Amino acid sequence: MSGNEPKFCVVQTTIDSEAGAERIARALLAARLAACVQVYPIRSFYVWNGETRAEAEFLVQSKARAEDYDALAAALRAAHPYEVPEILRLDIAAGDPAYLDWAARATTRDGAA
């Protein structure tokens, strides 16, 4: 590796419906802000406004360029129904070179390398 390759991250959020998760996934892919988006049904336990909650949700994980995090987070906030959505960036320390090459191609926009 030459050191010029893009750095990648996983950005995750949760949402209350599968339709909402699919809408987010398709929007991120269409904007080329994510190379791949995975959606998992989960059960979340948390405290909100002093009340312990247990809710069915969908975990949405996006593989993205680290440099695109701000734009991706803004897209999530704009599309999200929650007052305070979970938006977390998990940096990828290493990955299979062929997969990361594909991810770089999948997220190339308007002359970006």
N, C-alpha and C positions, 0 to 999 in steps of 0.2 A: 504494500500500500504506500502511496506517495505522500499521504498526509493531506492531500487536496480533496479527498472524497468527503461527501457530506456526512455529517453526524446524524444519527437517527434516534428517535424516542418513541415511546408508547404513550399516547394520551388517552386517558380514560375518563368516562363520565358514567352516570347512571340515569335512567329515565323510567317513568312509570308505565310505559306501554311499548309493545313490540312495534306497533306502527310508528311511534315516535323515534324509536331506535333505528328503524329502517330509513325513515326520512332523513335523520342525521347522517347515517352511513352513506346514503346516495348523494347527499349534498357535499360531503367531504370528498368523495371520490370524483364527483363532477367538477369540483373546483381544483382537483389534483393536490389537495392539501393532505391526503392520505393515500398510501399505496394499497392498503388493505384495512378493512374494518371488520371486526368480529363482534358478534352479539351473543350474550349468554343470559339465560334466565337465572336470576339469583333471588335470595331473600335477604333483605337488609335490616339490621337492627341498629337503632340510633336514638339519640335524644334530640327532640325538636321542641322548642318553646317549653322546656321543663317536663315534657312528657316522653316516656320511653315508647318508641314505635317499632313495629315489625311489619315490613311491607314487601310485597312482591315487586321486583324491579327488573330491569334489563341492564347489564353491564355492557358498555360499548367501548371497545378498545381499538384505537387507530394507530397504525404504524406510520410515522411521519418523519419528515426532516426536522431536526431540532430547530433550525433557523425559521421554520414555519409555525412554531408553537404559538406565537402571539396571534397570528392570523387564524389559526385553527381554534384557539381558545375564544377569540371574538366570534367566530362562526358558531361555536357551541353556545355561547351566551345568547346570541341573537335567536337561535332556534329553540332554546330550552324553556320549558314551562315552569321550572322550579325557581323559587325566589333566590335560593343560594345553591346553584348546581355544583356537584362535584366535578372539578376539572383538575386532573393531576397529570403531570409530566414525569415519566420515568425514563431516564436516559439509558440508552443501550450501550453498554461498554464494549461489546464485541458481538459479531454475528457472522453467519456463513457468507463469505464474499459474494457468491452467486446470488443469494437472496438480497443482499444489500445493493448489488448492482441493479437487480430488477426493481427494487424499491426506489432507487435513484431515477431510473427511467420512468417509472410510473408517476413520479411526482414532479417531473420536469415541466415547467410552464414558461411560455414566452421567452425563450432563449436562456432560461436558467440551466446551469450545468447539472 
